[in-house]
């Protein structure tokens, strides 16, 4: 876990990590969220509902987006972070169990007087395709 303080952060600083989306993660997210939509668990339904756009059931968008919490809370800035808001959160391509996602974030702005940074973040799949992007305001508590 990184422990960047506000004084150690600068515009352009980048951190990243990778994580595989698994069926177990989907099951756990379903249990926590209560979202039982068949798009997220039934391959045949997803293929039919998507008109051929989906190769099977689609992972929860918010499961994918939860990796932005990991980016902030573990990597950038890490231990001293508190997510303030998302100015943008977009889901651009479907994610499936078995996809290996790389989450990257770069400090785009820093407000010393507010103790806050804005991180421009994105998530790419194993094929280098951007599946999500976000602008995250993060308070730095140290």
Secondary structure, DSSP 4 states (H G I P E B T S, - for coil): --B--GGG--TT-EEEEEEE--HHHHHHHHHHH----GGGT-HHHHHHHTTTS-SSPPPPHHHHHHHHHHIIIIISSBTTEEEEEEEEEEE-S---TT-EEEEEEEEEEEEGGGTEEEEEEEEE-TTS-EEEEEEEEEEE--
